[in-house]
Amino acid sequence: MNYSFDYLIVGAGFAGSVLAERLAAGSNKSVLLCDRRDHVGGNAYDHPDAAGILVHKYGPHIFHTNSRDIFNYLSRFTAWREYEHRVLACVEGKLLPIPINLDTINRLYGLELTENEVEQFLAARAIACASPRTSEQVVLSRVGRDLYEKFFRNYTRKQWGVDPSQLDAQVAARIPVRTNRDDRYFTDSFQFMPKHGFTRLFENMLDHKNITLALGADYRELRKEVSFEKLIYTGPVDEFFEYRYGKLPYRSLRFEHETLNKEWHQPVAVVNYPNDFDYTRVTEFKHLTGQNHSRTSVVYEFPQTTGDPYYPVPQPANAAIYGKYRELAQQRQNVHFVGRLATYRYYNMDQVIGQALTTYRKLSQEDFRRDQSTNREHHPARSLQRV
């Protein structure tokens, strides 16, 4: 039997799930949401480990935004736990605040500089560059050679597989340098964690009669079983077009989870290791979730070239290849490409949600105009057995 839907959405991460919820609840559209994984939430998926500690399977995810609209939208599906993210970097045997701030410099060099003095300290070491084009140039122009070597160069090599001199400026531009003692990793107006986890948030978001879930399913096979009017795709754009112009480079990650027989492992949620070990950072989840437990769980992150795509690699050559795929995408009628992988952009979580909400507003306007012209009525599709 062939089932008919208004929309087939590929990928149950934030981009796909937000669009599914909005189209179903906001526009009364029937939606089939599928994912190759056997769970919703994409890389933000969390679950209890064997010890009952809530862990993020694919590395830490922290919600932060300056958009009240995005925060209010997600608040429909979760209560919140206040949380301000702090990160330390292990440099020369010391755990130092990152992003670099006044305390970082004083503790690293054994100084007692004031805010005004640290500005002069950095200015004296900065290597001027009028228009930084690489991540190396961005960092050198802010903090100079020594801090660049101690905190950034090797970490970037591990994380991205290339030297910062070969990486676009936008990567390093995401990380501020502060002259005060603010040790928060983010300074956004809204910094929270879902009180009961990200997976619960997604489950609440997708609990609607117009949404049918197909998990552990490939959309290319589903297309043979169902009909639909529009496709929303959130996966890798090069894969959608069967690698016509070659594969776009992505960085992947390997995770090693470990539950430890002690209450705490480290003083903050994340400790970076720029110069030691093969892993880039260690995350201790109880800092994020606020759980009380006699044991603790951590995850070690090992960047790699192969595996699930996580981060588009921002280099000019890759942008040129993506430009060709973007042209193909723009030619596709009734197919919309949304999210980090589909648009080959290094988006934060809230940016993906914002892009999805913007796409929804565009789609709802298009559908309204079409429905008005055809006097068409919509009815939810019959339920497809969840895979």
Secondary structure, DSSP 8 states (H G I E B T S, - for coil): --EEEEEEEE--SHHHHHHHHIIIIIH---EEEEESSSSSSGGG-EEE-TTS-EEETTS---EEES-HHHHHHHTTT--EEE----EEEEETTEEEEES--HHHHHHHHT----HHHHHHHHHHH----SS--BHHHHHHHHHHHHHIIIIIIHHHHHHHSS-GGGSBHHHHHTS---SSS---S---SEEEEETT-HHHHHHHHT--TTEEEEET--HHHHTTTEEEEEEEE-S-HHHHTTTTT----EEEEEEEEEEESSS-SSSSSEEE-SSSSS-SEEEEHHHHH----SSEEEEEEEEESSSS--EE---HHHHHHHHHHHHHHHH-TTEEE-STTTTT----HHHHHHHHHHHHHHHHHHHHHHHHHHT------------
